[in-house]
Amino acid sequence: MQTKSVQLQCNVFCKWDGNDTRYRLYVNDELFTERSWIWSGKEYYLEEIIPIEAPPGLYEIKYELLEPTHSKLGIKNMRVTGGNAKFHDNQTTLEILS
């Protein structure tokens, strides 16, 4: 099956506990990336850009914090910025369209 290119974008917020906060991004339970960031305040966030090359279908997008941490991670404004795809109501299920 032919693959399609899509690009996602979201804002990653973190309530930082003073230790290096590391998180992982999964697409359909496959590790997509792991990031480490020293957050420098309450109002800071990262703008994440996620390029995906995959066949049409449904894909779960999931973030998780790595231990040890007491930080809290929040993902806001998840959106498709390129390609033919859409998010379902839960904003974690991406559908790449043919």
N, CA and C atoms as an extended XYZ file, in Angstrom:
294
Properties=species:S:1:pos:R:3:atomname:S:1:resname:S:1:resid:I:1 pbc="F F F"
N         0.845       -1.176        0.000 N   MET     1
C         0.000        0.000        0.000 CA  MET     1
C         0.897        1.247        0.000 C   MET     1
N         0.515        2.230       -0.752 N   GLN     2
C         1.300        3.452       -0.875 CA  GLN     2
C         1.203        4.297        0.392 C   GLN     2
N         2.334        4.885        0.792 N   THR     3
C         2.343        5.721        1.992 CA  THR     3
C         1.981        7.163        1.644 C   THR     3
N         1.525        7.879        2.658 N   LYS     4
C         1.182        9.296        2.547 CA  LYS     4
C         2.026       10.070        3.557 C   LYS     4
N         2.345       11.295        3.223 N   SER     5
C         3.085       12.170        4.142 CA  SER     5
C         2.116       13.134        4.806 C   SER     5
N         2.157       13.185        6.122 N   VAL     6
C         1.365       14.155        6.864 CA  VAL     6
C         2.268       14.806        7.906 C   VAL     6
N         1.874       15.977        8.325 N   GLN     7
C         2.612       16.671        9.370 CA  GLN     7
C         1.633       17.116       10.444 C   GLN     7
N         1.975       16.809       11.696 N   LEU     8
C         1.175       17.209       12.847 CA  LEU     8
C         1.937       18.253       13.636 C   LEU     8
N         1.199       19.004       14.419 N   GLN     9
C         1.827       19.998       15.281 CA  GLN     9
C         1.011       20.073       16.563 C   GLN     9
N         1.701       20.260       17.691 N   CYS    10
C         1.011       20.420       18.964 CA  CYS    10
C         1.903       21.204       19.919 C   CYS    10
N         1.314       21.645       21.015 N   ASN    11
C         2.040       22.351       22.059 CA  ASN    11
C         2.187       21.412       23.250 C   ASN    11
N         3.431       21.206       23.699 N   VAL    12
C         3.721       20.320       24.819 CA  VAL    12
C         4.034       21.194       26.026 C   VAL    12
N         3.184       21.098       27.061 N   PHE    13
C         3.368       21.850       28.299 CA  PHE    13
C         3.847       20.902       29.386 C   PHE    13
N         4.634       21.421       30.329 N   CYS    14
C         5.112       20.582       31.415 CA  CYS    14
C         5.100       21.369       32.720 C   CYS    14
N         4.544       20.761       33.766 N   LYS    15
C         4.700       21.287       35.122 CA  LYS    15
C         5.960       20.625       35.641 C   LYS    15
N         7.026       21.386       35.714 N   TRP    16
C         8.383       20.900       35.905 CA  TRP    16
C         8.692       20.753       37.381 C   TRP    16
N         9.330       19.638       37.779 N   ASP    17
C         9.652       19.395       39.186 CA  ASP    17
C        11.105       19.686       39.540 C   ASP    17
N        11.893       20.235       38.612 N   GLY    18
C        13.283       20.582       38.904 CA  GLY    18
C        14.293       19.571       38.398 C   GLY    18
N        13.863       18.375       38.061 N   ASN    19
C        14.753       17.378       37.467 CA  ASN    19
C        14.595       17.431       35.953 C   ASN    19
N        15.552       16.820       35.257 N   ASP    20
C        15.398       16.725       33.807 CA  ASP    20
C        14.120       15.948       33.518 C   ASP    20
N        13.249       16.529       32.752 N   THR    21
C        12.007       15.868       32.396 CA  THR    21
C        12.166       15.262       31.014 C   THR    21
N        11.930       13.958       30.933 N   ARG    22
C        12.028       13.246       29.659 CA  ARG    22
C        10.662       12.680       29.310 C   ARG    22
N        10.354       12.734       28.021 N   TYR    23
C         9.095       12.147       27.578 CA  TYR    23
C         9.294       11.425       26.256 C   TYR    23
N         8.354       10.545       25.975 N   ARG    24
C         8.370        9.787       24.726 CA  ARG    24
C         7.081       10.034       23.974 C   ARG    24
N         7.202        9.984       22.659 N   LEU    25
C         6.053       10.082       21.759 CA  LEU    25
C         5.942        8.759       21.016 C   LEU    25
N         4.755        8.158       21.073 N   TYR    26
C         4.486        6.908       20.376 CA  TYR    26
C         3.444        7.137       19.291 C   TYR    26
N         3.599        6.438       18.177 N   VAL    27
C         2.593        6.379       17.127 CA  VAL    27
C         2.273        4.899       16.956 C   VAL    27
N         1.026        4.519       17.315 N   ASN    28
C         0.609        3.099       17.301 CA  ASN    28
C         1.563        2.207       18.092 C   ASN    28
N         1.911        2.601       19.302 N   ASP    29
C         2.787        1.838       20.202 CA  ASP    29
C         4.214        1.680       19.682 C   ASP    29
N         4.561        2.386       18.628 N   GLU    30
C         5.936        2.384       18.133 CA  GLU    30
C         6.604        3.668       18.588 C   GLU    30
N         7.772        3.531       19.236 N   LEU    31
C         8.480        4.706       19.727 CA  LEU    31
C         8.870        5.597       18.553 C   LEU    31
N         8.385        6.827       18.582 N   PHE    32
C         8.653        7.774       17.509 CA  PHE    32
C         9.837        8.668       17.876 C   PHE    32
N         9.858        9.163       19.125 N   THR    33
C        10.954        9.993       19.587 CA  THR    33
C        10.976       10.038       21.109 C   THR    33
N        12.141       10.315       21.665 N   GLU    34
C        12.287       10.560       23.094 CA  GLU    34
C        13.007       11.894       23.248 C   GLU    34
N        12.472       12.726       24.109 N   ARG    35
C        13.047       14.061       24.281 CA  ARG    35
C        13.364       14.316       25.748 C   ARG    35
N        14.415       15.079       25.952 N   SER    36
C        14.788       15.541       27.283 CA  SER    36
C        14.865       17.060       27.221 C   SER    36
N        14.271       17.696       28.196 N   TRP    37
C        14.206       19.148       28.159 CA  TRP    37
C        14.273       19.690       29.570 C   TRP    37
N        15.012       20.770       29.768 N   ILE    38
C        15.009       21.468       31.059 CA  ILE    38
C        14.036       22.618       30.920 C   ILE    38
N        12.899       22.485       31.560 N   TRP    39
C        11.837       23.479       31.471 CA  TRP    39
C        12.194       24.650       32.356 C   TRP    39
N        11.997       25.857       31.878 N   SER    40
C        12.479       27.033       32.604 CA  SER    40
C        11.354       27.973       33.011 C   SER    40
N        10.289       27.449       33.526 N   GLY    41
C         9.227       28.312       34.014 CA  GLY    41
C         7.855       27.745       33.782 C   GLY    41
N         6.859       28.400       34.354 N   LYS    42
C         5.483       27.902       34.301 CA  LYS    42
C         4.832       28.101       32.948 C   LYS    42
N         5.206       29.126       32.224 N   GLU    43
C         4.503       29.474       30.988 CA  GLU    43
C         5.168       28.947       29.726 C   GLU    43
N         6.201       28.137       29.863 N   TYR    44
C         6.921       27.664       28.687 CA  TYR    44
C         6.317       26.385       28.135 C   TYR    44
N         6.404       26.251       26.844 N   TYR    45
C         5.982       25.025       26.180 CA  TYR    45
C         6.837       24.825       24.943 C   TYR    45
N         6.851       23.593       24.476 N   LEU    46
C         7.532       23.260       23.232 CA  LEU    46
C         6.501       23.126       22.134 C   LEU    46
N         6.834       23.606       20.970 N   GLU    47
C         5.977       23.378       19.814 CA  GLU    47
C         6.556       22.181       19.068 C   GLU    47
N         5.854       21.071       19.144 N   GLU    48
C         6.306       19.815       18.559 CA  GLU    48
C         5.796       19.700       17.128 C   GLU    48
N         6.682       19.337       16.207 N   ILE    49
C         6.312       19.069       14.817 CA  ILE    49
C         6.575       17.588       14.569 C   ILE    49
N         5.555       16.881       14.094 N   ILE    50
C         5.616       15.430       13.951 CA  ILE    50
C         5.361       15.048       12.493 C   ILE    50
N         6.414       14.720       11.743 N   PRO    51
C         6.204       14.246       10.370 CA  PRO    51
C         5.954       12.735       10.377 C   PRO    51
N         4.936       12.300        9.668 N   ILE    52
C         4.605       10.871        9.595 CA  ILE    52
C         4.473       10.474        8.132 C   ILE    52
N         5.111        9.376        7.797 N   GLU    53
C         5.014        8.767        6.460 CA  GLU    53
C         4.435        7.374        6.680 C   GLU    53
N         3.171        7.175        6.288 N   ALA    54
C         2.505        5.903        6.584 CA  ALA    54
C         1.348        5.676        5.615 C   ALA    54
N         0.910        4.424        5.492 N   PRO    55
C        -0.255        4.133        4.657 CA  PRO    55
C        -1.526        4.720        5.272 C   PRO    55
N        -2.559        4.950        4.481 N   PRO    56
C        -3.829        5.416        5.026 CA  PRO    56
C        -4.329        4.454        6.107 C   PRO    56
N        -4.941        5.038        7.151 N   GLY    57
C        -5.457        4.228        8.251 CA  GLY    57
C        -5.514        5.031        9.533 C   GLY    57
N        -5.815        4.342       10.636 N   LEU    58
C        -5.927        4.970       11.955 CA  LEU    58
C        -4.635        4.787       12.733 C   LEU    58
N        -4.226        5.830       13.439 N   TYR    59
C        -2.993        5.830       14.217 CA  TYR    59
C        -3.236        6.507       15.556 C   TYR    59
N        -2.837        5.836       16.649 N   GLU    60
C        -2.936        6.420       17.982 CA  GLU    60
C        -1.664        7.214       18.276 C   GLU    60
N        -1.846        8.463       18.720 N   ILE    61
C        -0.734        9.331       19.091 CA  ILE    61
C        -0.728        9.413       20.612 C   ILE    61
N         0.410        9.051       21.242 N   LYS    62
C         0.449        8.993       22.701 CA  LYS    62
C         1.767        9.562       23.224 C   LYS    62
N         1.685       10.373       24.267 N   TYR    63
C         2.849       10.896       24.979 CA  TYR    63
C         2.907       10.253       26.345 C   TYR    63
N         4.145       10.021       26.854 N   GLU    64
C         4.294        9.542       28.225 CA  GLU    64
C         5.558       10.116       28.840 C   GLU    64
N         5.486       10.418       30.127 N   LEU    65
C         6.658       10.859       30.883 CA  LEU    65
C         7.476        9.647       31.291 C   LEU    65
N         8.783        9.830       31.403 N   LEU    66
C         9.663        8.757       31.864 CA  LEU    66
C        10.023        8.989       33.324 C   LEU    66
N        10.180        7.908       34.053 N   GLU    67
C        10.569        7.962       35.465 CA  GLU    67
C        12.063        8.228       35.576 C   GLU    67
N        12.561        8.716       36.688 N   PRO    68
C        11.769        9.206       37.824 CA  PRO    68
C        11.383       10.657       37.604 C   PRO    68
N        10.154       10.964       37.839 N   THR    69
C         9.704       12.342       37.704 CA  THR    69
C         8.415       12.545       38.478 C   THR    69
N         8.216       13.764       38.894 N   HIS    70
C         6.951       14.165       39.492 CA  HIS    70
C         6.328       15.268       38.633 C   HIS    70
N         6.849       15.403       37.432 N   SER    71
C         6.343       16.398       36.492 CA  SER    71
C         4.995       15.958       35.946 C   SER    71
N         4.294       16.909       35.351 N   LYS    72
C         3.042       16.609       34.656 CA  LYS    72
C         3.155       17.152       33.248 C   LYS    72
N         2.695       16.367       32.299 N   LEU    73
C         2.801       16.698       30.887 CA  LEU    73
C         1.416       16.958       30.325 C   LEU    73
N         1.289       17.990       29.511 N   GLY    74
C         0.022       18.295       28.866 CA  GLY    74
C         0.229       18.577       27.392 C   GLY    74
N        -0.648       18.051       26.571 N   ILE    75
C        -0.580       18.251       25.126 CA  ILE    75
C        -1.813       19.040       24.725 C   ILE    75
N        -1.592       20.165       24.044 N   LYS    76
C        -2.708       21.014       23.622 CA  LYS    76
C        -2.578       21.348       22.144 C   LYS    76
N        -3.714       21.658       21.555 N   ASN    77
C        -3.777       22.149       20.181 CA  ASN    77
C        -3.150       21.176       19.173 C   ASN    77
N        -3.442       19.889       19.321 N   MET    78
C        -2.970       18.882       18.364 CA  MET    78
C        -3.707       19.101       17.043 C   MET    78
N        -2.944       19.245       15.953 N   ARG    79
C        -3.573       19.576       14.678 CA  ARG    79
C        -2.758       19.040       13.509 C   ARG    79
N        -3.419       18.875       12.388 N   VAL    80
C        -2.766       18.479       11.136 CA  VAL    80
C        -2.382       19.763       10.412 C   VAL    80
N        -1.092       19.905       10.083 N   THR    81
C        -0.622       21.115        9.390 CA  THR    81
C        -0.169       20.832        7.965 C   THR    81
N        -0.185       19.554        7.569 N   GLY    82
C         0.182       19.219        6.200 CA  GLY    82
C        -0.283       17.824        5.852 C   GLY    82
N        -0.734       17.647        4.642 N   GLY    83
C        -1.175       16.337        4.187 CA  GLY    83
C        -2.665       16.130        4.391 C   GLY    83
N        -3.138       14.970        3.935 N   ASN    84
C        -4.554       14.645        3.954 CA  ASN    84
C        -4.850       13.725        5.143 C   ASN    84
N        -5.180       14.320        6.280 N   ALA    85
C        -5.454       13.563        7.502 CA  ALA    85
C        -6.366       14.382        8.392 C   ALA    85
N        -6.960       13.698        9.383 N   LYS    86
C        -7.816       14.399       10.340 CA  LYS    86
C        -7.749       13.672       11.675 C   LYS    86
N        -8.041       14.412       12.739 N   PHE    87
C        -8.131       13.822       14.067 CA  PHE    87
C        -9.580       13.496       14.368 C   PHE    87
N        -9.778       12.416       15.081 N   HIS    88
C       -11.106       12.073       15.573 CA  HIS    88
C       -11.356       12.871       16.851 C   HIS    88
N       -12.549       12.807       17.395 N   ASP    89
C       -12.970       13.636       18.520 CA  ASP    89
C       -12.036       13.580       19.727 C   ASP    89
N       -11.398       12.440       19.968 N   ASN    90
C       -10.550       12.317       21.160 CA  ASN    90
C        -9.200       13.003       21.022 C   ASN    90
N        -8.878       13.505       19.840 N   GLN    91
C        -7.619       14.204       19.544 CA  GLN    91
C        -6.379       13.352       19.760 C   GLN    91
N        -6.530       12.035       19.906 N   THR    92
C        -5.377       11.148       19.968 CA  THR    92
C        -5.380       10.130       18.845 C   THR    92
N        -6.504       10.023       18.143 N   THR    93
C        -6.597        9.102       17.009 CA  THR    93
C        -6.527        9.908       15.708 C   THR    93
N        -5.466        9.653       14.957 N   LEU    94
C        -5.249       10.307       13.677 CA  LEU    94
C        -5.701        9.362       12.576 C   LEU    94
N        -6.412        9.890       11.598 N   GLU    95
C        -6.766        9.104       10.423 CA  GLU    95
C        -6.062        9.709        9.217 C   GLU    95
N        -5.163        8.927        8.630 N   ILE    96
C        -4.524        9.342        7.379 CA  ILE    96
C        -5.448        8.895        6.258 C   ILE    96
N        -5.871        9.846        5.441 N   LEU    97
C        -6.839        9.580        4.382 CA  LEU    97
C        -6.135        9.251        3.074 C   LEU    97
N        -6.820        8.511        2.220 N   SER    98
C        -6.215        8.146        0.929 CA  SER    98
C        -6.385        9.250       -0.095 C   SER    98
